[in-house]
Amino acid sequence: MTTLLDTSVERSVDALVAHYRQTLAAGDTLTAWVFDDRTARRGAEQALAEHGIEARFYSAYKPLVHFFLDTGLLEPGARALKTVRIHYPAPEESPKRFLLEAYPLAGLLGAEVDLSFEAVACRAETALYHYALTLTYRDGSREEINVAAPNRRHLDHVEAWQLSPCGWVTSRKADVEPESAPYRCDYVMLFEAAMQAVTGASWPGTQPLFDELNIRVTLPAADQPLAFGSEHISLAEALHEELYFSLLEYYQHLAGLPLGDRSIQPGQIVPEILTRPSDAPSVTITLRPLDTGAAREVEPTELERAPYPLGVAQIKAELDGLGGEPLTAKSRSGRVLNARYRQGSDRAVIISAAQHANEPSGIVGALRAGHALAQAPSAHFVLSPLENPDGYHLQQRLVAEQPHHMHHAARYTAFGNDLQAQPLGGEFELAIRERAKAVSGAALHINLHGYPAHEWTRPLTGYVPRNFELWSIPKGFFLVLRYHSEWEAQARALLDDVTAHLEKVPGLVAYNQRQIAAFEAHAGELGFAVQNHIPYLLTPDDTQLTPLQLITEYPDETIYGDDFVMAHQVQFETIMSAYRSYQTLALPNAQR
């Protein structure tokens, strides 16, 4: 194991208290914005109050949402709000950034409060921006309030300009002009130290560059659950996402590839963020061998009511129970990909899940559908329920520490690439699809996916996740249908049948409507076509393996219990309806 970095920093609230109790006097005031939780911020205020200094510590991350949380406006018994009017900064480079950062305020306030936003054009610069609020209460009273949102304009790790939330400190002494300036917080120090250690290291000229690049961070700030959907405020989760995608982008940039290129193979990048309230902020970066250990044990559960993602042992046992012809491939670490081919008189269909291994509901839905289809002697399908075993092993490893985080480090393979971007004719994860196509001749691939069930942010590089802007806020279940050009009529017919069936799944339409309403309040119009109350994207793609590829997208990352059951029920219903519909389609002449 090689260590690239091992360092700790002083917690910002402690550093600010230590400094200003020496430099300010009783009667002076201090206002600070930091990346920390409410308990630490209130503790810092109290520590300075003991010296007669009036201090207010605000959150630099999602300051508008924190205003409503910290002032008690969302608590039972608070004065009832009637209307909330918000003017928000709209920099030309990213006009919706501050609106997105206000999410999920619409969901927290609820339908009984009339909420509206209005953009105020401004320049992108380092500044103490403000949201201007007009609050009207049901008792007729009204308040005008400014909520500060400090941001800095800076170049990031790939030389792109960003406007990102930052720390800020304003101090006032008697008869002296106030001092107000950005403040470099512990949170930023950890991120920048990690990035400098990696970008300053020497890397081989050929890929993959390493086995596992492990970034272990200790962060004192605790997560804060929110009373809307699966939302929470988590600086730890945001730092995982920031480190993972920033490092992936650095390696893309280093290789001369476009940002977001999914073929890059740096190796497995693993940020492990530990929430430890009593420990100092720290980061350790090491190069390690690939983790080839046994999978974490997970208690087996009834498939139809599975309240959590399945363990690897149960996935294999359920798959083996289908019988049929085994198909295999291997991962970088040597783990085996297992699929089963059940031959019958029906038209063949490929069913796959966990291409992105932190999207777990498809695994359960696929296995449930496999068992249901196997009851018919005519059934003809390939079932590949775990396409990315290295990613899934990492997902299981990470959720042991942070079960409610989305963990995008487990999204791709141990090479660091998306398996769909692997070259054809190889021996690794993509090979399982090629073998499924070769043995079955299937023209329909049902590819089960998910996406974050709560907000996804990158607060140190512009807030909105670059190249994944579409996925930053949940917007319910939707479908993506890709087709070879001559299969457009069949794609449309399949879409009509499947959405007509899904419209009848209990609770799905209402679930979508709730999520879409919150999405549109903060991100504008959904922008998807809708059929039978199910949003969809329909696009030609002549490069894909099968003429038809139906992709599901359920916000399943980090959900459990009844929410997870609902997720895999929708995956199951999609497979079953698509399979039935495909058997009845009039196919293009060349396929008859």
C-alpha positions in Angstrom: 0.0 0.0 0.0 1.3 3.4 -1.0 0.3 6.6 0.9 -0.1 9.8 -1.1 -1.5 12.0 1.7 -2.2 11.8 5.4 -3.3 15.1 6.9 -5.8 16.7 9.3 -7.0 20.3 9.6 -8.6 22.3 12.4 -12.4 22.3 12.4 -13.4 25.7 11.1 -15.9 26.5 13.9 -13.1 25.8 16.5 -10.6 27.9 14.6 -13.0 30.9 14.3 -13.9 30.7 18.0 -10.3 30.6 19.0 -9.3 33.5 16.7 -12.2 35.9 17.4 -12.4 35.5 21.2 -8.9 36.9 21.1 -9.5 39.7 18.5 -13.0 40.8 19.3 -14.3 42.3 22.6 -17.6 42.2 24.4 -20.3 44.0 22.4 -18.6 43.2 19.0 -20.3 41.0 16.5 -19.3 38.1 14.2 -21.2 36.5 11.3 -19.8 33.4 9.7 -20.8 30.9 7.1 -19.2 27.5 7.4 -19.7 23.9 6.1 -20.9 22.3 9.3 -23.9 21.0 11.1 -26.4 22.9 13.3 -25.0 21.5 16.6 -21.4 22.7 15.8 -22.7 26.1 14.7 -24.8 26.6 17.8 -21.9 25.5 19.9 -19.6 28.1 18.3 -22.2 30.8 18.9 -22.4 29.9 22.6 -18.7 29.8 23.0 -18.3 33.3 21.8 -21.4 34.5 23.7 -19.5 33.6 26.9 -17.1 36.3 26.0 -19.8 38.8 25.3 -19.5 38.5 21.5 -22.7 38.3 19.5 -22.1 35.6 16.9 -24.2 34.0 14.2 -22.9 30.9 12.4 -24.8 30.0 9.2 -24.5 27.1 6.8 -22.5 27.9 3.6 -24.2 24.8 2.1 -27.9 25.3 1.1 -28.3 28.5 3.2 -31.9 29.2 2.1 -33.0 25.7 3.2 -31.1 26.1 6.4 -32.8 29.5 7.1 -36.2 27.8 7.2 -34.8 24.9 9.3 -32.9 27.0 11.7 -35.6 29.6 12.3 -38.2 27.0 13.1 -40.6 28.2 10.4 -41.1 24.5 9.4 -41.8 23.3 12.9 -45.2 22.4 14.2 -46.7 25.3 16.1 -44.8 27.9 14.1 -46.7 30.9 12.6 -48.5 29.5 9.6 -47.1 30.8 6.3 -49.5 31.7 3.6 -47.2 32.9 0.8 -43.4 32.8 0.2 -42.0 35.0 -2.5 -38.3 34.6 -3.2 -36.1 36.6 -5.5 -32.9 34.6 -6.2 -29.6 35.4 -7.9 -29.4 34.2 -11.5 -25.8 34.5 -12.7 -25.6 34.4 -16.5 -23.3 31.4 -16.5 -25.7 29.3 -14.4 -29.0 31.0 -14.1 -30.8 28.2 -12.2 -28.0 27.4 -9.8 -29.4 29.2 -6.8 -32.9 28.0 -7.6 -31.7 24.4 -7.5 -29.9 25.0 -4.3 -33.2 26.0 -2.7 -34.5 22.4 -3.2 -36.5 20.8 -1.5 -38.1 23.9 -0.1 -41.3 23.4 -2.2 -41.7 19.9 -0.7 -40.9 21.1 2.9 -43.4 23.9 2.8 -46.1 21.8 1.2 -49.0 22.5 -1.1 -50.7 24.7 1.5 -48.1 27.4 1.2 -48.0 29.4 -2.1 -44.3 29.5 -3.1 -42.9 31.4 -6.0 -39.4 32.2 -7.3 -38.3 35.1 -9.4 -34.8 35.3 -11.0 -32.6 38.4 -10.5 -29.9 38.6 -13.2 -26.4 39.2 -11.9 -22.7 38.7 -12.6 -20.8 35.6 -11.6 -18.2 36.8 -9.1 -17.0 36.2 -5.6 -19.7 37.8 -3.5 -22.1 37.6 -0.6 -25.2 36.9 -2.7 -28.7 37.1 -1.2 -32.1 35.6 -1.5 -34.7 38.3 -1.0 -37.7 36.8 0.8 -41.2 38.2 1.3 -43.1 36.0 3.9 -46.8 36.5 4.4 -48.5 34.7 7.3 -52.1 33.6 7.6 -52.6 36.1 10.5 -52.0 38.9 7.9 -48.5 39.8 9.1 -45.6 40.2 6.6 -41.8 40.1 6.7 -39.0 41.1 4.3 -35.9 39.1 4.9 -32.5 38.7 3.1 -30.8 35.4 3.3 -27.1 35.5 2.5 -25.5 32.9 0.2 -21.7 33.4 -0.1 -20.1 32.1 -3.3 -16.7 32.3 -4.9 -15.8 32.4 -8.6 -12.8 30.1 -9.2 -11.0 27.8 -11.7 -11.5 24.1 -10.9 -9.3 21.1 -11.4 -9.9 21.0 -15.2 -9.5 24.8 -15.7 -13.2 25.5 -15.9 -14.7 28.5 -14.2 -17.1 27.7 -11.4 -19.3 29.7 -9.0 -19.4 27.6 -5.8 -20.7 28.0 -2.2 -17.9 29.1 0.1 -17.2 30.1 3.7 -17.4 33.8 4.6 -16.7 35.9 7.8 -17.9 39.4 8.7 -16.7 40.9 11.9 -17.7 44.3 13.4 -15.9 46.2 16.1 -17.2 49.3 17.8 -16.4 52.5 15.7 -14.5 50.4 13.1 -15.6 49.6 9.5 -16.7 45.9 9.4 -14.4 43.4 7.8 -16.0 41.0 5.4 -14.3 38.4 3.2 -14.4 34.8 2.0 -13.1 32.2 4.4 -11.4 29.0 3.4 -13.2 26.3 5.5 -12.0 22.9 6.6 -14.3 21.3 4.1 -12.7 23.1 1.2 -9.2 22.4 2.7 -9.8 18.6 2.7 -11.1 18.6 -0.8 -8.2 20.8 -2.2 -5.6 18.8 -0.3 -6.9 15.6 -1.8 -7.1 17.0 -5.3 -3.5 18.4 -5.0 -2.1 15.1 -3.8 -3.6 13.2 -6.7 -3.0 15.8 -9.4 0.6 16.2 -8.2 1.4 12.5 -8.3 3.1 10.6 -11.1 0.9 8.2 -13.1 1.7 5.5 -15.6 1.3 6.1 -19.3 -1.1 3.2 -19.7 -4.5 2.4 -18.2 -5.5 1.3 -15.7 -3.4 3.6 -13.6 -4.0 1.8 -10.3 -6.0 -0.9 -8.6 -7.9 1.1 -5.9 -7.3 4.8 -5.2 -8.8 5.1 -1.7 -9.6 8.5 -0.2 -10.6 8.1 3.4 -12.0 11.3 5.0 -13.1 11.9 8.5 -15.8 14.6 8.7 -17.4 15.8 12.0 -20.6 17.2 10.4 -23.6 15.0 11.0 -26.3 14.4 8.4 -29.7 16.2 8.8 -32.8 14.3 7.7 -35.5 16.4 6.0 -39.3 15.9 6.2 -39.7 15.4 2.5 -39.3 12.1 0.6 -35.8 10.6 1.1 -34.1 14.0 1.4 -31.4 14.9 3.8 -28.6 17.4 4.1 -25.3 15.6 4.1 -22.0 17.3 3.7 -20.4 13.8 3.9 -22.3 12.5 1.0 -21.7 15.7 -1.0 -18.0 15.3 -0.4 -18.0 11.7 -1.6 -19.7 12.8 -4.8 -17.3 15.8 -5.2 -14.2 13.7 -4.7 -15.3 10.8 -7.0 -16.4 12.8 -10.0 -13.7 15.5 -9.7 -11.0 12.8 -9.7 -12.7 11.0 -12.6 -12.8 14.3 -14.5 -9.1 14.8 -13.8 -8.2 11.5 -15.3 -10.4 12.2 -18.3 -8.7 15.5 -18.7 -5.2 13.9 -18.3 -6.1 11.3 -21.0 -7.3 14.1 -23.4 -10.8 12.8 -23.3 -14.0 14.9 -23.1 -15.4 15.4 -19.6 -17.9 12.7 -18.9 -16.3 10.2 -21.2 -17.3 6.8 -19.8 -14.5 4.8 -21.5 -11.8 6.1 -19.2 -10.1 3.3 -17.2 -8.1 4.9 -14.3 -8.9 2.1 -11.8 -11.4 2.0 -8.9 -11.7 5.4 -7.2 -13.1 4.9 -3.7 -13.9 7.9 -1.4 -14.9 6.6 2.0 -16.4 9.4 4.1 -16.7 8.7 7.8 -18.9 10.8 10.0 -17.2 11.2 13.4 -18.6 14.2 15.4 -15.7 14.1 17.9 -12.8 13.7 15.5 -10.8 16.4 13.6 -11.4 16.7 9.9 -8.8 14.6 8.1 -8.0 12.9 4.8 -5.8 9.9 3.9 -5.1 8.8 0.4 -3.6 5.4 -0.4 -3.1 3.2 -3.4 -4.3 -0.3 -2.6 -4.7 -3.7 -4.3 -8.2 -4.5 -5.6 -10.6 -5.7 -3.0 -11.2 -9.3 -3.9 -12.6 -10.3 -0.5 -15.9 -12.0 0.1 -19.1 -10.1 -0.2 -20.7 -8.6 2.9 -23.2 -11.0 4.4 -26.8 -9.9 4.0 -29.7 -11.7 5.6 -31.8 -13.5 2.9 -35.3 -12.1 2.4 -38.5 -13.0 0.7 -38.0 -11.8 -2.9 -41.5 -10.3 -3.5 -41.3 -8.2 -0.3 -37.5 -7.6 -0.2 -37.1 -4.4 1.9 -33.4 -3.9 1.1 -30.9 -4.7 -1.6 -30.1 -8.4 -1.8 -26.9 -10.1 -0.8 -24.7 -11.6 -3.5 -25.3 -15.2 -2.2 -29.1 -14.7 -2.5 -28.8 -13.3 -6.0 -26.8 -16.3 -7.1 -29.2 -18.8 -5.4 -32.3 -17.1 -7.0 -30.6 -17.2 -10.4 -29.5 -20.8 -10.1 -33.1 -21.7 -9.2 -34.2 -20.7 -12.7 -32.3 -23.5 -14.4 -31.4 -23.1 -18.0 -28.0 -22.7 -19.6 -25.4 -20.7 -17.6 -23.6 -17.8 -19.3 -20.6 -16.2 -17.6 -18.0 -13.5 -18.0 -15.6 -12.0 -15.5 -14.8 -8.7 -13.8 -11.5 -7.0 -13.4 -11.1 -8.4 -9.9 -11.9 -11.9 -11.1 -15.5 -12.0 -9.9 -17.8 -14.0 -12.1 -20.8 -12.5 -13.8 -23.6 -15.1 -14.0 -26.6 -15.1 -16.4 -29.1 -17.8 -17.3 -30.5 -18.6 -20.7 -34.0 -20.2 -20.7 -34.9 -21.4 -24.2 -38.6 -21.4 -25.3 -40.8 -20.9 -28.3 -41.5 -17.2 -27.5 -39.5 -14.4 -29.0 -36.3 -14.0 -26.9 -35.8 -11.1 -24.5 -32.6 -10.1 -22.6 -33.2 -8.8 -19.0 -30.3 -7.2 -17.2 -29.8 -5.2 -14.0 -27.0 -3.4 -12.0 -25.0 -2.0 -15.0 -24.6 0.7 -12.4 -24.3 -1.2 -9.2 -25.6 1.5 -6.8 -29.0 1.1 -8.5 -30.2 -2.0 -6.7 -34.0 -2.3 -7.3 -33.6 -3.7 -10.8 -31.8 -6.8 -9.4 -34.9 -7.7 -7.4 -37.3 -6.9 -10.1 -35.3 -8.9 -12.6 -35.2 -12.0 -10.4 -38.9 -11.7 -9.6 -39.6 -11.5 -13.4 -37.3 -14.5 -14.1 -39.2 -16.7 -11.7 -42.6 -15.5 -13.0 -41.6 -16.1 -16.7 -40.1 -19.4 -15.9 -43.6 -20.7 -15.0 -44.5 -20.8 -18.8 -42.8 -23.5 -20.9 -42.8 -21.1 -23.9 -40.8 -18.4 -22.0 -37.6 -17.4 -23.9 -35.2 -15.1 -22.1 -31.7 -14.4 -20.8 -31.5 -13.1 -17.2 -28.4 -11.2 -16.1 -29.3 -9.7 -12.7 -25.8 -8.5 -11.6 -23.8 -7.1 -14.5 -21.3 -5.2 -12.4 -20.2 -7.4 -9.5 -17.1 -5.3 -8.6 -19.3 -2.2 -8.3 -21.9 -4.1 -6.2 -19.2 -5.4 -3.9 -18.1 -1.8 -3.4 -21.6 -0.6 -2.9 -22.2 -3.2 -0.1 -18.9 -2.2 1.5 -19.8 1.5 1.4 -23.4 1.2 2.7 -22.1 -0.6 5.8 -20.8 2.8 6.9 -23.2 5.2 5.2 -26.5 3.3 4.3 -28.3 6.4 3.2 -25.7 7.8 0.7 -25.9 7.3 -3.0 -22.3 6.2 -3.4 -21.6 6.9 -7.1 -18.1 5.4 -6.6 -19.9 2.0 -7.0 -21.5 3.1 -10.3 -18.8 1.9 -12.7 -16.6 -1.2 -12.9 -13.3 -1.7 -11.1 -11.6 -0.4 -14.3 -13.4 2.9 -13.6 -15.4 2.7 -16.8 -19.0 2.2 -17.6 -19.4 -1.4 -18.8 -21.4 -0.2 -21.8 -18.3 1.8 -22.9 -16.1 -1.3 -22.9 -14.9 -2.5 -26.4 -16.8 -5.2 -28.1 -15.2 -8.7 -28.2 -13.6 -8.3 -24.7 -13.7 -10.7 -21.8 -15.1 -8.4 -19.1 -18.5 -7.2 -18.1 -19.9 -6.2 -21.5 -19.2 -9.8 -22.7 -22.2 -11.0 -20.8 -24.5 -9.0 -23.1 -22.7 -10.1 -26.2 -23.1 -13.7 -25.2 -26.7 -13.2 -24.3 -27.4 -11.7 -27.7 -25.4 -14.5 -29.5 -27.2 -17.4 -27.8 -30.7 -16.0 -27.8 -30.9 -13.8 -30.9 -33.0 -11.4 -28.8 -34.1 -8.1 -30.4 -35.4 -6.6 -27.1 -33.1 -5.8 -24.2 -34.9 -4.7 -21.0 -32.1 -2.8 -19.1 -33.1 -1.9 -15.5 -31.7 1.2 -14.0 -32.2 3.6 -11.1 -31.0 7.1 -10.0 -30.7 9.1 -6.8 -33.8 9.1 -4.6 -32.7 12.4 -3.1 -30.8 15.5 -4.3 -27.3 15.0 -5.8 -24.9 17.9 -5.4 -21.3 18.9 -6.0 -21.0 22.0 -3.8 -17.3 22.7 -4.4 -17.4 22.7 -8.2 -20.5 24.7 -9.0 -23.1 22.8 -7.0 -24.9 21.0 -9.9 -23.3 17.7 -10.9 -21.5 18.4 -14.2 -22.8 16.2 -17.1 -25.4 14.8 -14.8 -27.6 17.9 -14.5 -30.7 15.9 -15.5 -30.3 13.6 -12.5 -29.7 16.2 -9.8 -33.3 16.2 -8.4 -35.7 13.2 -8.3 -38.5 13.4 -10.8 -40.2 10.0 -10.4 -40.1 6.9 -12.5 -39.6 7.2 -16.2 -38.6 5.2 -19.3 -36.0 5.6 -21.9 -36.6 3.6 -25.1 -33.8 3.4 -27.7 -34.3 1.8 -31.1 -32.7 1.0 -34.4 -34.0 3.4 -37.1 -36.2 0.8 -38.8 -37.7 -0.2 -35.5 -39.4 3.1 -34.7 -43.0 1.8 -35.2 -42.3 -1.1 -32.9 -40.7 1.2 -30.3 -43.7 3.4 -30.2 -46.1 0.4 -30.0 -44.1 -1.1 -27.1 -44.0 2.2 -25.3 -47.8 2.6 -25.6 -48.4 -0.9 -24.2 -46.0 -0.6 -21.3 -47.1 2.8 -20.2 -50.7 1.8 -20.4 -49.9 -1.1 -18.0 -47.7 1.0 -15.7 -50.4 3.6 -15.3 -52.5 1.0 -13.5 -49.7 0.1 -11.0 -51.1 1.2 -7.6 -49.6 4.4 -6.3 -47.2 5.0 -9.2 -48.9 7.9 -11.0 -49.5 9.7 -7.7 -45.8 9.1 -6.7 -44.7 10.6 -10.0 -46.9 13.6 -9.7 -45.5 14.4 -6.2 -41.9 14.2 -7.3 -42.5 16.1 -10.6 -44.2 18.9 -8.8 -41.2 19.4 -6.5 -38.8 19.0 -9.4 -40.6 21.7 -11.5 -40.8 24.1 -8.6 -36.9 24.2 -8.5 -35.8 23.2 -12.0 -38.5 24.3 -14.4 -40.6 22.3 -16.7 -39.8 18.6 -16.8 -39.1 18.6 -20.5 -40.1 14.9 -21.0 -42.8 13.6 -23.2 -45.6 11.9 -21.2 -47.7 8.9 -22.2 -50.3 7.4 -20.0 -49.0 9.6 -17.2 -45.5 8.0 -17.5 -42.6 10.3 -18.6 -40.3 8.9 -21.3 -37.5 9.6 -23.7 -37.6 8.0 -27.2 -34.4 8.1 -29.2 -32.9 6.3 -32.2 -29.6 4.5 -31.6 -28.3 2.3 -34.4 -25.2 1.4 -32.5 -26.8 -0.6 -29.6 -26.6 -4.4 -29.6 -30.4 -5.0 -29.9 -32.9 -3.2 -32.1 -34.9 -2.3 -29.1 -33.6 -1.3 -25.6 -36.1 -0.4 -22.9 -34.4 1.3 -20.0 -36.1 1.9 -16.7 -35.2 4.8 -14.4 -36.6 4.5 -10.8 -35.2 6.8 -8.0 -33.9 3.8 -6.0 -30.5 4.8 -4.6 -30.7 4.8 -0.8 -34.3 3.7 -0.3 -35.4 0.9 2.0 -38.6 -0.6 3.4 -41.9 0.0 1.6 -40.1 2.5 -0.8 -37.8 -0.2 -1.9 -40.6 -2.7 -2.4 -42.4 -0.2 -4.5 -39.3 0.3 -6.6 -38.8 -3.3 -7.5 -42.5 -3.8 -8.0 -42.4 -1.2 -10.7 -39.3 -2.8 -12.2 -41.1 -6.2 -12.2 -44.3 -4.8 -13.8 -42.2 -3.1 -16.5 -40.5 -6.3 -17.4 -43.6 -8.4 -17.5 -45.6 -5.9 -19.6 -42.7 -5.3 -22.0 -42.2 -9.1 -22.4 -45.9 -9.6 -23.2 -46.1 -6.7 -25.5 -43.1 -7.7 -27.5 -44.6 -11.1 -28.3 -47.4 -9.4 -30.1 -45.6 -6.7 -32.1 -45.6 -6.8 -35.9 -41.8 -6.8 -36.5 -40.0 -5.3 -39.4 -39.9 -7.5 -42.6 -36.3 -8.6 -42.0 -37.1 -9.9 -38.6 -40.2 -12.0 -39.4 
